[in-house]
Amino acid sequence: MNLRTFSAPTFAAAMALVKGEMGADAVILHTRTVPRRKWMGMRRGEVVEITAGTGLNVATRRRPAQAQQSQQTQSIGRPGAGTYGRDGRPAPVAKPAPQPAQSSAAPGQGLLETPAANRAMMMSISSEVRDLRGLLENLVRQTRKDAAPAVPEHLFDHYTHLIQNQVAEELATDMVRQLGSYRAEQLSQTDFVREKLVEQVERMIPATGGLRKGANKVGPHVVALIGPTGVGKTTTLAKLAANLKLRENRKVGLITLDTYRIAAIDQLRRYAELIGSPLKVCNSADDVAEAVAGMRDCDFVLVDTAGRSPADTLKLNELRGMLEAARPDEVHLVLASTASQTCIEFAIERFGQVRVDKIIFTKLDEAVHVGVVLNVVRKVNKALSYVTTGQNVPDDIEVGRGSRLAQMLLGTAGGKVGGGSGGGTGGGTAALSGRGQA
């Protein structure tokens, strides 16, 4: 009896050693994976060990067809074992049915079909996947370290968290660097570091508060909402109107320029009826000027516009003409926080040629990362007026605050997005409920 143990980085390599040294008749007795030691903090993976032997008395289990054929062969070949007819003469012996030719198995095929070999193979594959994942994580981490060499080691995890939330690398680096003035024992406390990062985010995001009409303002305070298609302008306008009417007891008039979508007009008309506000549908610049003049007794007039593609210069020029006729006190650009930073910046650039005073971000509850909002507001230097966090009217809208976004960005207490009592422009309990596009 000959027993030996073979080691290799993978199961296939270990099996090759077994077959090469002991031949195809070797029998696998035991398999296992053994972790390698770590060197300079880097994991070096695992090795596969296979214990095999030759000259072992291991009975081979026959297949039923082979056993039956063997019995028939033995019966035929035994003297006097044949059958006889009535005349005493030997009866003809039936020949066994021809068996299909057995394909010769490849050398070592039996080793690969054993349960122990299958288990070893699965363990080897799992080990290799873990090793690859670890190497990839180390590579990503090292790449980020190389890209931000000035980030202190003990603050690198906070830097990584910002990057994973899609905060721009240069912005994340600058935020972490500003923590360098604090003592090492303070920076070792995670809550302390997050608190200081929250303070930075609050300073980065200019907030204007809710809609407010100046004390000396004569006539209605006109607010227009513009933006790309599908960002939720109509529902956002309904939320603002409901909050002003029901929570602040203001008289609100509604104007829609979106005559391209019949559903948008019907949706806004339904909300106007629920809150008891007048609604005007305008098809031209003259209609807009007349509608605004007809609502001079309102405190606020909210203007809903049709969605425009930022790349459609003709439609943007048409929008500019409508806004000039409405003469709004504020123009809010409505953007979806689920869009990419490139698309958002392009929209701001193009709509900025028309007019943009403030920004509203919708669908914050659907955004995987909110770092894009911080990047954009910081880069374009536009005030954040509102964010929407769901489809419920009028509840799922909040006044834009740096502290709220910082909580969501850094995962601090109260950072989870939720609808309900936030309200956009005031307190109290809403008497209107509805759903639309956030």
Buried (B, 14 or more C-beta within 10 A) or exposed (E): EEBBBBEBBBBEBBBBBBBEEBEEBBBBBEBBBEEEEEEEEEBEBBBBBBBBBBEEEEEEEEEEEEEEBEEBEEEEEEEEEEEEEEEEEEEEEEEEEEEEEEEEEEEBEBBBEEEBBEEBBEBBEEBBEEBEEEEEEEEEEEEBBEEBEEBBEEBBEBBBBBBEBBBBEEBBBEBBBEBEEEEEEEBEEEEBBBEBBBBBBBEBBBBBEBBEBEEEEEBBBBBBBBBBEEBBBBBBBBBBBBBBBBBBEBBBBBBBBBBEBEEBBEBBBEBBEBBEBBBBBBEEBEBBBEBBEBBEEBBBBBBBBBBBEBEEEEBBEBBBEBBBBBEBBBBBBBBBBBBEBEBBBBBBEBBEEBBBBBBBBBBBBEBEBBBBBBBBBBBBEBBBBBBBBBBBBBBBBBBBBBBBBBBBBBEBEEBEBEBEEBBBBBEEEBEBEBEBBB
